Amino acid sequence: MKNDFSRFVAAARDRRGLRQKDVAQRLGVSPATISNIENGHKRPAGDQWKQLACALGVPWQELLDRATEMSDHVERAIISSGLDREHQDALLLTYGSFAGRDSLENVKVLRHRDAGAEDA
């Protein structure tokens, strides 16, 4: 079930000469978690996004772009802001009305996909 994001993570790790175990230690997770991310079965959670980006030597925004396939910087900033879901949704609705986009729907697709990955 590999996807562009999982292949990007594996390639970035390889470019840095790191083993899955090395990345896992930096994130404080098991090597199996990194394997699951690289195989498309799991996504980073919470602060792991920035920690993973740092370990891989890539900007965390690029990592998030690869995962979400979103090109809108405002939407990306809102979902990575650390705000609770209710506040994120309010901001997405407001932004979407100004930008002429269905920002909330764009992000719901990502949330649904990630929820399925976390349940696996």
Summary of the structure (lengths in Angstrom):
residues: 120
radius of gyration: 14.8
end to end distance: 12.0
largest distance: 45.0
contacts: 331
relative contact order: 0.12
helix: 71%
strand: 0%
